Amino acid sequence: MTKDELRAELERQEQRYKEVYGGEVTTYAAQPEPERKPWRKRATVQDQAFIQELQKMEKELKAEEP
C-alpha cells in the first residue's frame, strides 16, 4: 500500500465516521523526535576507589621527592 492509497483510505474512513456517527475528527501534527543526548558512563564504586588510590599514590610520590 502506497502513501497515496493510505491517505485515500484514511479520508474514506474519516468521511464514513462523520456520516455514520456525526462525529468530528481531529488530526494532529507529528511530534518531533526527542533530542538524543550523548551517553555517559557513570563511575562505579570500583572506578572511584581506583581513582582515589591513584591520587593517594601521587601524593605519596610528591611527598617523597625533595
Backbone torsions as a table, in degrees:
resi	resn	phi	psi	omega
1	MET	NA	127.9	-179.3
2	THR	-86.5	171.3	180.0
3	LYS	-63.0	-40.8	-179.7
4	ASP	-64.1	-41.5	177.0
5	GLU	-63.3	-41.5	179.6
6	LEU	-64.1	-43.5	177.7
7	ARG	-61.0	-43.9	179.7
8	ALA	-62.5	-43.4	178.8
9	GLU	-61.9	-43.3	179.5
10	LEU	-65.3	-36.8	177.2
11	GLU	-65.9	-40.7	176.9
12	ARG	-61.8	-43.6	179.6
13	GLN	-64.9	-37.8	178.6
14	GLU	-63.4	-46.8	179.6
15	GLN	-62.7	-41.5	179.2
16	ARG	-63.0	-43.5	179.1
17	TYR	-60.7	-44.2	-179.7
18	LYS	-64.2	-40.9	-178.4
19	GLU	-71.8	-45.3	-174.4
20	VAL	-76.1	-48.8	-173.4
21	TYR	-100.9	-12.3	-178.8
22	GLY	67.5	22.0	-176.8
23	GLY	-87.9	173.4	178.7
24	GLU	-114.2	140.2	-178.7
25	VAL	-108.4	127.5	177.6
26	THR	-109.2	128.1	177.4
27	THR	-109.3	146.4	-177.5
28	TYR	-121.1	149.2	174.6
29	ALA	-73.8	152.9	178.7
30	ALA	-65.8	140.2	178.6
31	GLN	-78.5	141.5	178.7
32	PRO	-69.8	152.0	177.4
33	GLU	-65.7	139.6	177.4
34	PRO	-66.5	146.4	-179.9
35	GLU	-69.6	137.7	179.2
36	ARG	-89.5	127.4	176.7
37	LYS	-94.1	146.1	-179.4
38	PRO	-62.6	139.6	-178.2
39	TRP	-77.2	133.4	177.4
40	ARG	-125.6	135.7	-179.8
41	LYS	-83.6	132.3	174.9
42	ARG	-82.1	144.4	178.4
43	ALA	-72.8	132.4	177.8
44	THR	-81.6	174.1	178.9
45	VAL	-61.4	-39.2	179.6
46	GLN	-65.6	-41.4	178.1
47	ASP	-61.1	-43.5	-179.5
48	GLN	-64.7	-41.7	178.6
49	ALA	-64.2	-40.2	178.7
50	PHE	-62.7	-43.5	178.7
51	ILE	-63.0	-41.7	178.9
52	GLN	-63.6	-41.2	178.7
53	GLU	-63.7	-41.1	177.9
54	LEU	-62.2	-43.5	179.5
55	GLN	-63.1	-41.0	179.0
56	LYS	-62.7	-42.2	179.6
57	MET	-66.1	-39.3	178.3
58	GLU	-63.7	-40.0	178.9
59	LYS	-64.0	-41.6	179.6
60	GLU	-63.0	-41.6	179.9
61	LEU	-65.6	-41.4	179.0
62	LYS	-66.5	-35.0	179.7
63	ALA	-69.6	-32.8	-178.2
64	GLU	-76.2	-27.8	-178.5
65	GLU	-70.9	138.8	-177.9
66	PRO	-75.9	NA	NA
